[in-house]
Amino acid sequence: MHYVEPELKERIIKLRIQEGRTYQSLSDEYGFPRTAMSRWVKKYRADAANSERKAKQIADMEEIRSLQREVEELQKENDFLKKAAAFFAKESK
C-alpha cells in the first residue's frame, strides 16, 4: 500500500461528497483504485459520527452539492424560458 498525502486524500473525498464525482472519474484523474477511494470516503463518514467538526463538514459539502444541482436546474429552466420568450416574441410580430 502506498502512502497518500492527507491533503490529497481529503481533496478526493471532498470531490466525491461535495461535487458528486464518480469513483471512476477520480480514479482516471488521480490514479488511485476506486476501491481504495471508496474506503477513504466510508472511513471519513464513519469518523464523522465521532467528530462534530467532520459531521458538519460532510453536512456542508452535501448542502453545497444540493445547491449546485439546484442552480444547474434553474439555469436550464432559465435558458428554456429565454428561448420560449424569443420564440413567442417572433410569433407576435
C-alpha positions as CSV (number, residue, x, y, z in Angstrom):
1,M,0.0,0.0,0.0
2,H,1.3,3.4,-0.9
3,Y,1.3,6.5,1.3
4,V,-1.1,9.1,0.2
5,E,-0.8,12.7,1.4
6,P,-3.7,13.5,3.8
7,E,-4.4,16.7,1.9
8,L,-4.8,14.8,-1.4
9,K,-6.9,12.2,0.2
10,E,-9.2,14.8,1.7
11,R,-9.4,16.6,-1.6
12,I,-10.6,13.4,-3.3
13,I,-13.1,12.8,-0.5
14,K,-14.4,16.3,-1.0
15,L,-14.7,15.9,-4.7
16,R,-16.7,12.7,-4.2
17,I,-19.0,14.1,-1.5
18,Q,-19.4,17.7,-2.4
19,E,-19.1,17.6,-6.2
20,G,-20.6,14.2,-6.7
21,R,-17.7,13.0,-8.8
22,T,-17.7,9.3,-9.6
23,Y,-15.0,7.0,-8.4
24,Q,-14.2,6.2,-12.0
25,S,-13.5,9.8,-12.9
26,L,-11.5,10.3,-9.7
27,S,-9.5,7.1,-10.5
28,D,-8.9,8.3,-14.0
29,E,-7.7,11.7,-12.8
30,Y,-5.6,10.7,-9.7
31,G,-4.7,7.1,-10.5
32,F,-5.9,5.5,-7.3
33,P,-8.1,2.4,-7.3
34,R,-11.8,3.0,-7.0
35,T,-12.0,0.6,-4.0
36,A,-9.3,2.5,-2.1
37,M,-11.1,5.8,-2.6
38,S,-14.4,4.2,-1.6
39,R,-12.8,3.0,1.6
40,W,-11.5,6.5,2.3
41,V,-14.9,8.0,1.9
42,K,-16.6,5.4,4.1
43,K,-13.9,5.9,6.8
44,Y,-14.4,9.6,6.6
45,R,-18.1,9.2,7.0
46,A,-17.6,6.8,9.9
47,D,-15.2,9.1,11.6
48,A,-17.7,11.9,11.2
49,A,-20.0,10.0,13.6
50,N,-17.5,10.7,16.3
51,S,-16.4,14.2,15.3
52,E,-18.7,17.1,15.3
53,R,-16.3,19.0,13.0
54,K,-16.3,16.3,10.4
55,A,-20.0,15.8,10.7
56,K,-20.5,19.5,10.0
57,Q,-18.1,19.4,7.1
58,I,-20.0,16.5,5.5
59,A,-23.3,18.3,6.0
60,D,-21.9,21.4,4.5
61,M,-20.4,19.5,1.5
62,E,-23.7,17.8,0.9
63,E,-25.6,21.1,1.1
64,I,-23.2,22.7,-1.4
65,R,-23.8,19.8,-3.8
66,S,-27.5,20.1,-3.4
67,L,-27.4,23.8,-4.1
68,Q,-25.1,23.3,-7.1
69,R,-27.7,20.8,-8.6
70,E,-30.5,23.3,-7.9
71,V,-28.5,26.1,-9.6
72,E,-27.9,23.9,-12.6
73,E,-31.6,23.1,-12.8
74,L,-32.6,26.7,-12.5
75,Q,-30.1,27.7,-15.2
76,K,-31.6,25.1,-17.6
77,E,-35.1,26.4,-16.8
78,N,-34.0,30.0,-17.4
79,D,-32.4,29.1,-20.7
80,F,-35.6,27.3,-21.8
81,L,-37.7,30.4,-20.8
82,K,-35.4,32.7,-22.7
83,K,-35.8,30.6,-25.8
84,A,-39.6,30.4,-25.4
85,A,-39.8,34.2,-24.9
86,A,-37.7,34.8,-28.0
87,F,-39.9,32.3,-30.0
88,F,-43.1,34.0,-28.8
89,A,-41.7,37.5,-29.5
90,K,-41.1,36.4,-33.1
91,E,-44.6,34.9,-33.4
92,S,-46.3,38.1,-32.2
93,K,-44.7,40.3,-34.8
